[in-house]
Amino acid sequence: MKRLFTVIIIALSAMAVCGSPFGSNQKLQRKDYPSFLHEIKGVIVEEHDSVWYHAQFEGWLEQTRLDPKDEYAWLNCYRAKRYELLFSSNYDETELAEIRTEMKKHIPDTYVYYICAMEEPDVTQEQRLEYLTKAFELIPTEKVLFDYDKWFYFLKAFGDNEQFSKLAKEYYDSGLYSNELIQCSLNELNCMEEGGIFIGNGDATVGPKWLIQEGMGKHRDKLVICQNFILIHEYCERIYDELGIGDVPEIIDFEQDPFYYTQIIIDDIAVKTGRTLYFSKFNPADYYQLWEERGTMYDIGLLLQDSPDKELDIYLEQKRFFDSTDFTYLDNPIKDDAWVSDSRCSYSLTSCFWQLMIKYKQEGDTANYQKIYEMMEKAVKRIPDESRRSYGQMVLDEYATMEE
């Protein structure tokens, strides 16, 4: 595996020297499709149940039958089936394999076929490298969100920084991202010390911060790490090389407990650099279990902070960050095309600053108590899903009546 990804990096670098694929003339043609069909953008943007995705799959499959050379239809057909299976209890890789077989028959040597073929679970390393390099050569000039989402994270994990920065800047300039997630990430980065290390996972927490650094040129002093990427040795090697902290520790049988392995590596980076660790509240608790067990993890409001050398006053920290955080975006009307992760970001605010709110209530500080309550209430009202919104309001009501 290590050898394969080393070869991938060399191959991608060679392409960059020979000419940037981001400026190619490739383009996915789109037609006038039936109005009920939607571009399958990804669960970060829109999330539906398996029934909805199955209907989309059937509709896009029909489009491939009408025109077997329609790459755009094949891409949406494949992704609709992928998400249908993801949100069902009967995940069956053979259904995706059948679609890839039909793609190979009707649209071989195309961008869409190669990026889907890369996902074959049983493909050899050599074949995966072949698919990857061919797909990279055919990246469309006119990209949709899928193209950025696919390569933005891939280049960060396996490519080099120059190519990643180039694509990230192009992604930022495209505007094909959530401004609300950008603001949420800005707020979180503003809570961190200079040179701090942010640990997170997923498109909603890590991606926007990389866009802020590469597209806006802000907070470049901070290190943003995708925790799951730590399982990729090349990703770790680049971090260690950039920080100048020696070699990545060799840990035996890390696959037996990947969560523990990632935490050992993160802890090693923090110790060797002396930088402060911050964790996303979107992360499951087992992602930062090591620091919880040590008793050095503190809730500072928007983030969790590791402080091994001194005990933090969470009320003081939460007050400091609440007073300096920009929540004005919560006053903006919810857009029709808002991402599903926007509402999740709003929902997460119900777990922030609640200890401080209760303390204000106990002290009789009505004005400051009301400020936090109103912020949370605005966040809850922005949750479009009725069940989640009702649950968020219930949580907020419990906080309002809670005595610490």
N, C-alpha and C positions, 0 to 999 in steps of 0.2 A: 504494500500500500504506500509506504513512504517513497519508494522508488518511483511509483506511478506519478504521484503528485509533484515530485521533483521534475520529472519529465514534462508534466503539464506546464509548470512555471516556465521552463526553458522554451517550450513550444509557443506559449503566449508571448513571451518576451521577443522571440524571433519574429512573430507577426508584427509586433509593435515597431521593430526595426525596419521591416520590409514595407510598412505602410499601415496606418491605423484603419482597422476594420470599421471604426465608428463613422468613417466618411465614405463608406461603400455606397453603391447605387442600388443595393437590394431594397425591395419594398414589398410588403404584404398587401395584396390587392383586397379591397373590401367592396362588397356589393350592396345593393338595397335589399336587406333581409327583412323577413316578416317582423312586425313591431314587437311581437312577444319574445323574440330572441334577444339576449343580452350578451355583451362581451363578458366572459368569465374572468374577472380581474384578480380574484384572490380573496381569501377569507379576511384579510386585514381590511379590505375595502367594503365588502358585502358578505354577509353570512346568511345562508338560508338552510332549510332542512333538506334532507335527502330527496324528498318528493319534488321540491322545486328544481333541484339539480338534475333529477332524472328527466323531468319535462324538458329542460334545456338540452340535455344530452340527446333526447329523441328528436328535438327540433333541429339541432345542428347536424345530427346524423343524416337527417333527410336532406339537408343542404349539400352534404358530401355526396349523396346519391345523385342529386341533380347535377352537380359538377364535381366529379372525383378529383379534379386538379385544384380545388379551392383550398389553399393552405390555411387561410384564416378560419374557415369553417372546421377544418380538421383540428386546429389548435383548440378552438372552443369546445368542440366535441370531446376531445381528450380530457381537457381540464374539467368539464362538467361531470364526466364520468368519474374522474379522480376524486372530486369533492363529494359526489354522491356516495361513493364508497367510504370516504372518510367519515361522513356523518351518518352512516348506517352501521348496523351491527354485523353485516355480512361482507367484510372487506375481502375481495377476491382479485388478486393480481392478474389472473388469467383474462379478465375482461379488458384490462388495460393492454395486455399483451396482444389481444385480438385486434384492438384498434391500431396498435403500432404495426402489426402485420399488414393491415389494410393500407396504412400510410406508406409503408415500404413499397407496396404494390403500385400505388397511384401517385405518390409524390416523393419518390426517392431523390436523393441528392438535393434536398431542400432544407432550409433553416428549421422549419417546423418539425420535420421528421427527425433531424439530428438531435434537437434539444429534448424531444420526447424519448428517443432511443437511448439517450444518456441515462434514463431512469430505469432501464431494464435491470432487475436485481441480479440476474445470472450472467450478465455480459462479462466478458473477460476484460482485464485491465487494458489490454492493447486496443480492444474494440471501443471501450469507453473513451480512451484518449483520442481515437480516430474520430468518433462522433463529436467530441468536444471541440477539437481543432477545426473541423469542418463547419460546425455551427458558429464558431467564433468568427470565421471568415465571412459568414453570411448574415451577420447581425444587420437588421434593416436600418436604413438611415432614418426613416420616419418610424420611430419607436412608439409602442404603446406601453402602458404601465407594466405589463407582463415582462417585456424585454428588460426594462430597468431592474425590476424586482429580481429577475433570474440572474443577471450578470453582476449587479451591484454587490450582492452577497457572495456570489461565487468568486469574484475577483478579490474581495476582501479576505476570503478564506484561503484561496489557492494562488492568486495572482501576485503581481508586484504593486507597490504603492503608486507608481507613476500612472499605470493604467487605471487603477482604482480611482485615483484622484480625478483623472480625466473624465471617466464615466460619471462619477459623483457630481462633478460640476455641471455636466450636461443634464443629468437627472434633476438637479436643483433648478437650473434655468428653464427646464420644461414645464415646471409648475405642476407636474402630475403627482402630487403628494398632498398630504393633509396639513394645512396651515395650523390646525388645532394641535396636532401631534407635535409639530415643530415648536409651538409655543409651550406646550407641556414639557418638552425636553429642554427648552431654554430655561424654564423655571427650575428644573432639576439641576442643570449644570451651574446655574447661578448660586445654588445652595452649597456647591462643593468648594473645597479649598483649592488654591492654585496647585496644579500638578496632581490633583486627585485622580483616583482610578474608579471609573464607573463599571459595575458588573451587571449585565442584563441579558435578556434573551428575546428574540422575536422582533418582527418588523415594527411594532408599535413603540418599542423602547430604545433599541440600539440603532436602527436605521436612521431615524430623525436626527440623532446626535451626530452621526457621521456626516449627514447632509449639512448640518449647522457648521461643522468644522471645515468641510471641503467646499461647500457652496457659499456660505456666509463668511467664512474665514474667522469665526469666533470660537473661543474656548479650545484652541489648538494645543494649549499647554496640558490639557487633560487627556488621559488614556481611557478610551472606551473599548471595553472588551466584551465580546459575545461569548458567554460562558460555554455554550455547546461547542463552539469552534475550538476550544482548548483541546478537545479530543482529536483534533487534526494536528499532527506533529509539526508540519510546516508552518502553520499559523503561530504556534508557540515559539518556534525557532526565530521567526521574524520579530516577534515581540522582544524576546531575550536579546537578539542582536541589536535592535534599535535602542534598547535601554542599556546595553553594554553590561549585562549582569551574568555573563558566562553561558553555560550550557543548560538546556532543559533537563531537569532531574529525571533519571531513569527510574520509573516506578513499575515494579513487576505486577502483572495481572491486573492492570488498571481497568480492563474491560469487565472484570467481575463487579466493580463498583464505580461506574463512571462519574457519578455525582461526587464521590469522595475524591477521586483523582483530580477533577477540575478544581476542587477546593484546595487541595494540597498545592497545586500549581499557582493558584491565585495568591495563596498565603505566602508562597516562596517569593513571588514577584513583589508583594508588599513589604516583606522583611528586607529583601535585598535593595529596594529602592527607597524605603522609608516613607513611601507615599501613603495617603489615607485611602481606605477602601469605602466605597459607597455601593449600596445594592438597591436594585429596583424593587418596588413593592409588588410588581407584577410577578416576580419570581416565586415559585413554590418554596415552602419553608425548607425542604430538603436540599435546596441549592445553596443555602448558607448555614447549614446545620453546625458546621465546625465552629463558627463564631458564636452561635447561640449557646452551644454547650460550654464554651469558654466564659460566657457571660459578659462579652465585650461588645455586643451589638446594641445600638441605641436607635430608637425611633425619633428622627429629627423633623418629622412632618412629611415632606414629599418623598424622602428617601430613608433608608436604613444606613447607619454609619458604624463602622468598626472603630472602636477607640480602646486599644489594649493598654495604653499608658496612663490614661486618666479617666475618671468617672465623669460622665457628662450629665449636666442638668437638662433633662429633656424639655422642661418647661421653658427654660431660657433659650434653648436652641430652637424650639418650635416657634416661640414668639419672634425671635430674630428673623427666621425665614418667612413666617407668615406676613410680617410687616413689610418685608422687602419683595414679596412675590407679586407678579402681575396676574391678577385674576380677571381683568377686564374682558378677556375673550369670552367669559361666561355670559356676558351681557349681549353678545352678538346672536342674531337669530340663527337657528339651526338650518343649514342648507339642505335642499332636497337630495343632493349627491354626497352628503356627509358620510364619512367612512364609519363602519361599525366600530372600529377601534377608537373613534372619537368619543363615542358614548361610554366605552369601557374606561377610557381615561377619566371621563367625568365621574363615572361610578367609583373609581379608585379614590377620588377625593373624599369619599365618605369615611375612609380609613385614615385620613390625614388630620392632624391637629385636634383630634377629639379629646385627647388627654388635657390639652391646654384649654379647650372649651369648658370642660368640666371644672377645671381649676378656677377659671374666671367665674363660673357660676357659684362655686363654693365661697369665693371671696366677695361675691356681690358686685363684681365688675360687669354690670349689665351691658355697657357699651361694647366692650371687647368680646364678650360672650356672643352678642348679637351679630357682630361682624363675621365670626367664624360660622355661626349657624346659617346666616344668610348666604355665605359662600357655598356651603354644602347644599343648601336648599336649591340654589341656582343650578348646581351641578346635577342634582337628582332630576330636576325638571328637564334637563337636556337629554335624558336617557329615552330614546324612542320606543324601546321595547317595554310594553306595559307591565309585564311581570317583573322585569328587573327594576323598573322605575318604582313599582309598588314596594318591592323588597328594599330598595335604597331608602325610600321614605320611612319604612318601618325601622330600619337601622338608625336613621337620623332621629326619629322620635324616641328610640331607646336611649340614645346618647343624651338627648335633651332632658330626660327624666332620671338619668343615671347619677348616682352619687359615688365618687371614687373611694 
